Every structure is written in C-alpha cells, then in structure tokens.
Amino acid sequence: MTFGLRNAAQTFQRFIDEALKDFDFCYDYIDDILVYSSSETQHRQHLSQIFKRLSDYGVLINVNKCVFGQPEVTFLGCTVSADGIRPLDTKVQAIQDFPVPKTAKELRRFLGMMNFCRRFIPNAASIQAPLNSLLAGPKVKSSHPIDWTPELQHAFTDCKTSIAKATLLAHPDSTAELAIQTDASDVAIGAVLQQRKGDNWQPLSFFSKKLNNAQRKYSPYDRELLSIYEAIRHFRYLVEARIFSVYTDHKPIFAFSTRRDKCSPRQFRYLDYIGQFTTEVRTLDTYPAKKMSSPTHSHELKRSLCQAHSITNPLLVTRRLIPNCRTYYRIALACDFDGYRWAAPMSTAILQKATTGRTSHQHTDDKFFI
C-alpha cells in the first residue's frame, strides 16, 4: 500500500510490528525505528539483527536519514538519552520566545505548544487555568482580542518558567516498583507516576486536569477520589497488570473500605474502576519510608463492591478489558493474583474463553491470540 491512502500509516505500522515483534531492544513508530543498547558492541549486534530482518522482509532504508551510535537522539519530538526523556531544546526555546498573545488564535497556539510538553510539567493544569478560561465557551472566535491583565501575565510567565524547569523523565523499568502520587485542589487535579530504583523515586510522567464547574463543587473527599480515578485511567497503559500503590494526602480516603453502604453511584463507579487494578491506597506519611507490601487493601475494596452488587460467586475479570481487548490472554492474566478471584460477572462465553483460551464452537487446538 502506497503512502497517501487513508489506511497507509496503519497498514505499514502493522507490517513493521510483525517484522520486529520478537526484538525487545527496539521501538518502531511507522517508518522510524529506535534501537537502544547498553554498549557499543551490543549496539552493533542489534543493528545487524535489525538489518537482516528488514532485508528478509524486503525493506530498504535511507542511510542518509539514519543516525548510528549516538548517546542521545531526537525521536518523536523528544530528546532520548540513557538518562531519560526530555523535551527538545528547540521546542522549549520556541515557548520561551513566544510573544504575548493578542488574539484567541495566538493563545491557542501557545497552549498547544505547552500541552505537547505537558507530561514533563507538574501541575500544568493549575498553571494554565487562567489562560484556558479565556477560551471557554462556544462563542470565542479565533480573531477575538484578549484583554490582557496582570493575572494573565503572571500565568503566562509561570508557563514559560515551568517549561524551562521541565522534569527529566526516566525510562520505564518493568521490574521496578510503581507508585502514583495524587493531589487535588479547588481548580485542578494532578498526579505523578514514579518508579523506585534503589532508594530513589524516578518520575515517569505527570498528569493534571482542570476541574469543570460541577467537579469544583465536589467535597474534598470526592475530589481526591476523582484524582485517583483519573490518574489511574491516564496511566493505565503503564500500570496495567502491575502491582502499584497510590499515595494521597487525604486520610479520609480510606473511608471507602468501611462506608460500603453509604457510597453514591458516582463513588461506586470510581471505586469499581480503581478496584480492577492491583493497587493499594496509602497516605503520604508512609511515602516512601517502607517497602510497598502486597495490595491487601484492594481485596477489601473488591469484596465491598461484590457485596454492593449482590455478586455471590464473582470472578476477577476486569470489565474494562472486555469491549476493546485484542487478546483474551490479557483477560486471563488479569484473572489470577494472590489466590483471589473477584470482580464483575461476565457471560459464559467470555469466562470460558478467558480460562481455557477457546469457546465451545472452537477446535481444541486454538490458542490465545497474543
């Protein structure tokens, strides 16, 4: 399939994924391939394997566009090195040199540049809140002039300062302990996903979101619960099938394990989603003093949810995996930990597929699609 057609990018991505699927030392994105190695000798071996595989699949590369043996490279708008990932210096400088916006169009352009680097900035939503409020409403046109005030100038300066102090994000380690630290204010919610290497915590990504008018009326407990819910949803691709802890500075959040019959439908919805992950909620006074233990708190949450929904014999099969999963292996993987099998009910066909890898109308030699 030639480029220019609607499905060209997706088709080529699937082709490259198929060609390089058994190489754990490279990352491919359409026609860009990032190869990472721990030494120069190993790097040459990895490149040799990549070249041979591409040759077997009939793929030609443009040597003039390739960069080999570099300590850091530019990839997908970021600078990638052995230390971690940071935004490009050119993008940071472009934000630093951006003039004061005079129209809504210029402000949208500035905020778009900031949002590209959003995961490197703690509390980005709170910092940008005064500027985002200018674009609220359907009647704001691109040519609409901005009445610049000292408050807006202060927020504009804070945005430039925050990007100049952008945090270096570490490379994810599948064997490291994970933790999500959340917080909520009257304006926004925020979180940081971190991994523990030795005695140090390394940030992997930041998340923040501005509260809407209805969410601003939530109680402190509901806002803290919302921050945990939204943070897990945002970092789902990194924490799924992993044991992690959630740290919050709001101690009453532990009430969800005792006030099982007093939760609102919205709270149950949030708790139901949180309970689908192998997680434990802790307060900041225990962070990071002692080693993370097994998530017994999440088991209590699952039991309370099962009692609330009158589930007599539930199985731990997360409902979030069913509608959009491409492999039942992921469901089966999420079904078993620490000997507990709790969660929402599922159809007989799904349960049979998750536990045996096949349905009643399939042959016995069918396997999981991974």
Stockholm file with secondary structure:
# STOCKHOLM 1.0

chainA/1-370         MTFGLRNAAQTFQRFIDEALKDFDFCYDYIDDILVYSSSETQHRQHLSQIFKRLSDYGVLINVNKCVFGQPEVTFLGCTVSADGIRPLDTKVQAIQDFPVPKTAKELRRFLGMMNFCRRFIPNAASIQAPLNSLLAGPKVKSSHPIDWTPELQHAFTDCKTSIAKATLLAHPDSTAELAIQTDASDVAIGAVLQQRKGDNWQPLSFFSKKLNNAQRKYSPYDRELLSIYEAIRHFRYLVEARIFSVYTDHKPIFAFSTRRDKCSPRQFRYLDYIGQFTTEVRTLDTYPAKKMSSPTHSHELKRSLCQAHSITNPLLVTRRLIPNCRTYYRIALACDFDGYRWAAPMSTAILQKATTGRTSHQHTDDKFFI
#=GR chainA/1-370 SS CCTTSTTHHHHHHHHHHHHHTTCTTEEEETTEEEECCSSHHHHHHHHHHHHHHHHHTTCCCCGGGCCCSCSEEEETTEEEESSCEEECHHHHHHHHTCCCCCBHHHHHHHHHHHHHTGGGSTTHHHHHHHHHGGGCSTTCCTTCBCCCCHHHHHHHHHHHHHHHTCCCBCCCCTTSEEEEEEEECSSEEEEEEEEEETTEEEEEEEEEEECCHHHHTSCHHHHHHHHHHHHHHHTHHHHTTSCEEEEESCGGGGGGGTCTTSCCHHHHHHHHHHHTSSEEEEEGGGTTTSCCCCCHHHHHHHHHHHHHTTCSSCCCCCGGGTTTCSCHHHHHHHTCBTTBCCSCCCCHHHHHHHHHSSCTTSCTTCCCCC
#=GC SS_cons         CCTTSTTHHHHHHHHHHHHHTTCTTEEEETTEEEECCSSHHHHHHHHHHHHHHHHHTTCCCCGGGCCCSCSEEEETTEEEESSCEEECHHHHHHHHTCCCCCBHHHHHHHHHHHHHTGGGSTTHHHHHHHHHGGGCSTTCCTTCBCCCCHHHHHHHHHHHHHHHTCCCBCCCCTTSEEEEEEEECSSEEEEEEEEEETTEEEEEEEEEEECCHHHHTSCHHHHHHHHHHHHHHHTHHHHTTSCEEEEESCGGGGGGGTCTTSCCHHHHHHHHHHHTSSEEEEEGGGTTTSCCCCCHHHHHHHHHHHHHTTCSSCCCCCGGGTTTCSCHHHHHHHTCBTTBCCSCCCCHHHHHHHHHSSCTTSCTTCCCCC
//
